[in-house]
Amino acid sequence: MLACSAAAFCASDKKWTLAAEQFEFTQNTNNSKAAVSYAKTMPSLIMEQMAENLTRIPRAREQLDRTLYDLQKERLSLFLQLSKEVKARDSLLLADYSARKLKAKLKESDVKIRDIEKKIDENLQSALKETSRREKRMQQDEMRIAHLEQGEIVDDRREEGNGFSRFFKGLGGRQDEDFVLEDVVLYKNDFNQLFDAGEEQRKSGYDSYYFGKACVDAGIQGLITGKITVYGNYISISAELYQYPGGRRIASVSDVGITDDLRTLATSIAAQLTPKIADSMPVELFIEVFPPEAAENIVLSVNDVVYSDGTEKITLPSGVHTITFSSKGYITESTSYSFTGNRRFKITVEMQPDNPGELFLAMKKPFSGDLFANGLFSASLSPSGRFASIHINNQQILGHFVSENGEPCDFFIRTKYLSDGNFLLLDAKPFDRSSYIEKRRIWMYRSYSLLIVSLLPTFYCYGNSFAASSAYNDGYGVSYDEAKKWETARNVTAGISIGCGVLFVVELVRYLRAANSVLPAEAKKMSTKELTKIRGREQIERVKQQELLLEADSAFSDEAENSDGAELSEPEGTGGMPVIKGEIQELQ
């Protein structure tokens, strides 16, 4: 119970909202359609490429900015109240009060003014105290940032500890805000929604109070701005990240791409901004490649850029990275992973020899449809062509078959069957599994409901039978026939309940089997007998198709000779020349 309480106490549902505004051009574009399209598309693409499930810890400077902003809002409100009270006191001198009443009114107004002035003074003192209290922490954060910029691994003690330490620390007084994690979310939960603070606020500057107020009022803590420069087919993006409240620029990145591939450029910008948003530090990746022959010629690429050859340890900013391993004579391996939450990661790679080949897979039943292997189309199957050629390269195959009726089924081929020229048999049944599972689920619930309902009369009859039997045995005025009647009712209702229970068990088993049908079928090695049998049936189907084609050609020829009901005859006086009886139409 204490552990659950501690976890609930330390949980946080705070959000850090990230937004982007329409980018600006550094050149005179005359508001062309292409310029407007780039200005709106680039920030949306950057927001779309942001890694999901980002979290961040607000540092001392950000916490101070939030506190000072709240205190500033409070001071402005108090100042408006002070202005109102001063005007109200001045208006008393113009009112028609007696000297005694005027003195009392002025005294009452002075008390209100002094109370407001006291609150303003306390507010200013609170701002000074907050700044002083976080001064040391801000200096530590500055040193931390300096180390991070040099690529060092910083041991951040504030992020360590478990729920118990934070729980008991909070019992002693004010809970430490540094331990509060904030989830990074997109503005209006849609990367296509761009923020517009207004022209007046934009002119005042991103670090102005008015622009910051517009962001805070919209619930935005981070804003991405940018400038675009285009020369020919090349485009340059300079993006900046501002933090609110405070209007501090916490990141500034630039990159160049081509106008025909904006998504790649947006991915690069997002990858550079993500560590700044998450306030993450570099991580160390320890690489271990097997077998040793592959490790000798290994080439490591990070995010499609060759990093180095034969590297055993690399340092990267934390976040999502795509790492590719290639070696001559081995299959290229690639993976994408979110390197967050730890300082060091160990990557072990088992390279597979590059041994291309093909195997032949046939369905046990002659289904017609399309077969896919590892996401690639392999062949169209039919009763006359039941074998699909699948390319292999020492990698387990996960496939998908879709029948001509649109009914799917999945299958997989184990590594031990991946031999060049191998023949495999697949016993898979394509059908609508979701509908079948739903049907079995409904019947399972129906049988369960029937069982529960049947227990009501069973318990009722059992209770009355027990009472009647006891009363008859003890001589309390219950006849033998009446006791026998309740015993019979008990046996009948109990039998019905047992039957309902058996039905429920049967439907439960059928439902579990239906739910298990979503698992992919496994291909097995085909025997010589099965291969001969399938080849024979293929030949029979081909012969049938040829016969059907010949019959269709023959029928078509007969129909062509007597098309449209026309008849040929030799009337008298025609000299034996056939004349068509019917209409003659001009065809254009």
Residue pairs with C-beta under 8 A, 6 or more apart in sequence:
3 163
3 164
5 167
6 163
6 164
6 166
6 167
7 163
9 163
9 166
9 167
9 170
10 163
10 166
10 167
10 179
12 180
12 181
12 182
13 183
14 180
14 181
14 182
14 183
15 182
15 183
15 184
15 185
16 56
16 58
16 182
16 183
16 184
16 185
16 221
16 222
17 185
17 186
17 187
17 219
17 220
17 221
17 222
18 47
18 50
18 184
18 185
18 186
18 187
18 220
18 221
18 222
18 223
18 224
18 277
19 186
19 187
19 193
19 194
19 195
19 215
19 218
19 220
19 222
19 223
19 224
20 43
20 44
20 46
20 47
20 187
20 194
20 195
20 223
20 224
20 225
20 226
21 43
21 194
21 195
21 196
21 197
21 223
21 224
21 225
22 39
22 40
22 43
22 194
22 196
23 38
23 39
23 42
23 43
23 225
23 226
23 227
23 228
23 237
23 239
24 39
24 226
24 227
24 228
25 35
25 38
25 39
25 227
25 228
25 229
25 230
26 227
26 228
26 229
27 229
27 230
29 35
35 228
35 230
38 228
38 230
38 235
38 259
38 262
39 228
40 194
41 262
42 226
42 228
42 237
42 262
42 265
42 266
43 194
43 224
43 226
44 191
44 192
44 194
45 262
45 263
45 266
46 224
46 226
46 239
46 266
46 269
46 270
46 273
47 186
47 191
47 224
47 270
48 191
48 266
49 263
49 266
49 267
49 269
49 270
49 271
50 184
50 186
50 191
50 270
50 273
50 274
50 277
51 270
51 274
51 319
51 320
51 338
53 183
53 338
54 183
54 184
54 274
54 277
54 278
55 181
55 182
55 183
55 184
55 278
56 181
56 182
56 184
56 277
56 278
56 279
57 158
57 159
57 178
57 179
57 180
57 181
57 182
57 279
58 66
58 177
58 178
58 180
58 182
59 137
59 138
59 141
59 178
59 279
60 134
60 137
60 138
60 140
60 141
60 178
61 134
61 138
61 141
61 246
61 248
62 243
62 246
63 134
63 177
63 178
64 130
64 131
64 134
64 138
65 243
65 245
65 246
65 248
66 245
66 246
67 127
67 130
68 127
68 130
68 131
68 245
68 246
69 212
69 216
69 245
69 246
71 123
71 126
71 127
71 130
72 209
74 123
75 120
75 123
75 124
78 116
78 119
78 120
78 123
79 120
81 116
82 113
82 116
82 117
82 120
85 109
85 112
85 113
85 116
86 113
88 109
89 106
89 109
89 110
89 113
92 102
92 105
92 106
92 109
93 102
95 102
97 105
137 178
144 154
144 156
147 154
148 154
148 281
148 282
151 282
151 315
152 282
153 281
153 282
153 283
153 284
153 315
153 343
153 344
154 281
155 343
156 281
158 178
158 179
161 179
166 175
166 176
166 179
169 175
169 176
170 176
184 222
184 277
184 278
186 193
187 193
187 195
187 218
187 220
195 215
195 218
195 220
195 223
197 211
197 214
197 215
197 218
198 214
200 210
201 208
201 210
201 211
201 214
202 211
204 210
204 211
205 211
205 247
206 223
206 225
206 240
206 242
206 247
206 249
207 242
207 247
207 248
207 249
208 247
211 247
212 244
212 245
212 246
212 247
215 221
215 223
215 244
215 245
216 244
216 245
220 244
221 243
221 244
222 241
222 242
222 243
222 244
222 277
223 241
223 242
223 244
224 239
224 240
224 241
224 273
225 239
225 240
225 242
226 237
226 238
226 239
226 240
227 237
227 238
228 235
228 236
228 237
229 235
229 236
229 238
230 236
230 259
233 258
233 259
233 260
234 256
234 257
234 258
234 259
235 256
235 257
235 258
235 259
235 262
235 265
236 254
236 255
236 256
237 254
237 255
237 256
237 257
237 265
237 269
238 252
238 253
238 254
239 252
239 253
239 254
239 269
239 273
240 249
240 251
240 252
241 249
241 250
241 251
241 252
241 273
241 276
241 277
242 248
242 249
242 250
243 249
243 250
250 276
251 272
251 273
251 276
251 277
253 269
253 272
253 273
255 265
255 268
255 269
255 272
256 265
257 264
257 265
257 268
258 265
271 303
271 319
271 320
274 280
274 319
274 320
275 317
275 318
275 319
278 318
278 319
278 340
280 317
280 318
280 319
280 340
281 317
281 318
281 343
282 315
282 316
282 317
282 318
283 315
283 316
283 317
283 318
283 339
283 340
283 342
283 343
283 344
283 345
284 313
284 314
284 315
284 343
284 344
284 345
285 313
285 314
285 315
285 316
285 323
285 339
285 344
285 345
285 346
285 347
286 312
286 313
286 344
286 345
286 346
286 347
287 300
287 311
287 312
287 313
287 314
287 347
287 349
288 312
288 346
288 347
288 348
288 349
289 295
289 298
289 325
289 327
289 349
289 351
290 348
290 349
290 350
290 351
291 351
293 329
294 327
294 329
294 330
294 351
295 310
295 327
296 310
296 327
297 327
297 328
297 329
298 309
298 310
298 325
298 326
298 327
298 351
299 306
299 309
299 325
299 326
299 327
300 306
300 307
300 308
300 309
300 311
300 314
300 323
300 324
300 325
301 307
301 323
301 324
301 325
301 326
302 314
302 316
302 321
302 322
302 323
302 324
303 321
303 322
304 322
304 324
307 314
308 314
316 339
318 339
318 340
319 338
319 339
319 340
320 336
320 337
320 338
320 339
321 336
321 337
321 339
322 334
322 335
322 336
323 334
323 335
323 336
323 337
323 347
324 332
324 333
324 334
325 332
325 333
325 334
325 349
325 351
326 332
326 333
327 351
329 353
329 354
330 351
330 352
330 353
330 354
331 351
331 352
331 353
331 354
331 393
331 394
331 395
333 349
333 351
333 352
339 345
352 393
352 394
352 395
353 394
354 393
354 394
355 393
355 394
355 420
356 391
356 392
356 393
357 391
357 392
357 393
357 418
357 419
357 420
357 421
358 389
358 390
358 391
358 392
358 420
358 421
359 389
359 390
359 392
359 413
359 417
359 418
359 419
359 420
359 421
359 422
359 423
359 424
360 387
360 388
360 389
360 390
360 421
360 422
360 423
360 424
361 371
361 378
361 387
361 388
361 390
361 399
361 413
361 424
361 425
361 426
361 523
362 386
362 387
362 388
362 423
362 424
362 425
362 426
362 526
362 534
363 381
363 386
363 401
363 426
363 428
364 425
364 426
364 427
364 428
365 429
366 382
366 383
366 386
366 537
366 541
367 381
367 401
367 403
367 430
368 380
368 381
368 382
368 383
368 403
368 404
369 380
369 381
369 401
369 402
369 403
369 404
369 430
370 377
370 379
370 380
370 381
370 401
370 402
371 377
371 378
371 379
371 380
371 381
371 388
371 399
371 400
371 401
372 378
372 399
372 400
372 401
372 402
373 388
373 390
373 391
373 397
373 398
373 399
374 395
374 397
374 398
374 399
376 391
378 388
378 389
378 390
378 391
378 399
379 385
379 387
379 388
379 389
381 387
381 388
381 401
382 541
383 537
383 538
383 541
384 538
384 541
384 542
384 545
385 538
386 534
386 537
386 538
387 423
387 534
390 397
390 399
390 413
392 418
392 420
394 415
394 418
395 415
395 418
396 412
396 413
396 414
396 415
396 418
397 412
397 413
397 418
398 410
398 411
398 412
398 520
399 410
399 411
399 412
399 413
399 520
400 408
400 409
400 410
400 411
401 408
401 409
401 410
401 411
401 428
401 430
402 408
402 430
403 430
405 430
407 430
407 431
407 432
408 430
408 433
409 428
409 429
409 430
409 431
409 433
409 520
409 521
410 428
410 518
410 519
410 520
410 521
411 426
411 428
411 520
411 521
411 522
411 523
412 520
412 521
412 522
412 523
413 424
413 522
413 523
414 522
414 523
417 424
417 523
417 524
417 525
422 525
423 525
423 526
423 531
424 523
424 524
424 525
424 526
425 523
425 524
425 525
425 526
425 530
426 521
426 523
426 524
427 521
427 524
428 521
429 521
433 514
433 517
433 518
436 514
436 517
437 511
437 514
437 515
437 517
437 518
439 514
440 507
440 510
440 511
440 513
440 514
440 515
441 511
441 514
443 507
443 510
443 511
444 504
444 507
444 508
444 510
444 511
446 507
447 500
447 503
447 504
447 506
447 507
447 508
448 504
448 507
450 500
450 503
450 504
451 497
451 500
451 501
451 503
451 504
454 493
454 496
454 497
454 500
455 497
457 493
457 496
458 490
458 493
458 494
458 496
458 497
460 493
461 486
461 489
461 490
461 492
461 493
461 494
462 490
462 493
462 494
464 486
464 489
464 490
465 483
465 486
465 487
465 489
465 490
468 478
468 482
468 483
468 486
468 487
469 483
469 486
469 487
471 477
471 478
471 483
472 478
472 479
472 480
472 482
472 483
526 534
564 582
565 582
566 580
566 581
566 582
567 580
567 581
567 582
568 578
568 579
568 580
569 578
569 579
569 581
570 576
570 577
570 578
570 579
571 579
